[in-house]
């Protein structure tokens, strides 16, 4: 591969960029992340123990705000429907008026099928439908990037919360074990106006 030499315009642009930049002190930049802001040298606290001439770093506080799991997100979402009906729903006492099985479909086939099914069910005045996604296959081979378990299981709630389905959907809840448990969702639809 041959290296291209910069022309005069590129050089003048580069000089303008370098004139307006400041050099970063990497030691200061990463020190704050490891043990908080460094105290100025003359004001070291008496209670800090010193080993090998340096103060012990403070215990590292986790700054990561991990996203809750999908079942936790759905469980913690506010109840939009009648609380009595919601309690029956969670106990598996309400029977779905329709169901769709997306199990084994690809994302590009499942999305239009789900959209058609939900909009038709809403148009026909149905209130409770069951969407079966399956639990998904474990495909993580232990690489550096984790692979999501159950692509449809994670994607369906997002599709249900976006237009055009969001206007028809009142509540999404994980199905009772008798209707599929973690591999299915109850979708409670709004009344048609």
RAURSUL-V327883 format. One record per pair of residues at least 6 apart in sequence whose C-alpha atoms are under 7 Angstrom apart, sorted by the first residue. I is the first residue (numbers start at 1). J is the second residue. D is the distance in whole Angstrom. If there is no record, write none. Layout:
# RAURSUL-V327883
i=<I:I>
j=<J:J>
d=<D:D>
This chain:
# RAURSUL-V327883
i=<32:34:35:35:35:48:49:49:50:70:74:80:80:81:81:88:90:91:92:92:96:96:96:97:97:97:98:98:99:99:99:100:100:100:101:101:101:102:102:102:103:103:103:107:115:122:122:122:125:125:127:127:127:128:128:128:128:129:129:129:130:130:130:130:131:131:131:132:132:132:133:133:133:133:134:134:134:135:135:135:135:136:136:136:137:137:138:139:140:140:153:160:160:168:168:169:169:169:169:170:170:170:171:171:171:172:172:172:172:173:173:173:174:174:174:174:174:175:175:175:175:175>
j=<38:60:57:58:60:55:55:56:56:154:173:170:171:170:171:94:176:176:176:178:128:129:130:126:128:129:129:130:129:130:131:130:131:132:131:132:133:110:132:133:132:133:134:152:165:168:189:192:191:192:188:189:190:186:187:188:189:186:187:188:184:185:186:187:184:185:186:183:184:185:152:153:183:184:153:183:184:150:153:182:183:149:150:151:149:150:149:147:146:147:183:166:169:189:190:187:188:189:190:188:189:190:187:188:189:185:186:187:188:185:186:187:181:182:184:185:186:181:182:184:185:186>
d=<7:7:5:5:7:6:6:6:6:7:6:6:6:7:7:6:6:6:5:7:5:5:6:6:6:6:5:6:5:5:6:6:5:6:6:5:6:6:6:5:6:5:5:7:7:6:6:7:7:6:6:5:7:7:6:5:6:6:5:7:7:6:5:6:6:5:6:6:4:6:6:5:5:5:7:4:6:6:7:6:4:6:4:7:6:6:6:7:6:5:7:6:7:6:6:7:6:5:6:6:5:5:6:5:7:7:6:5:6:6:5:7:7:6:6:5:6:5:7:5:5:5>
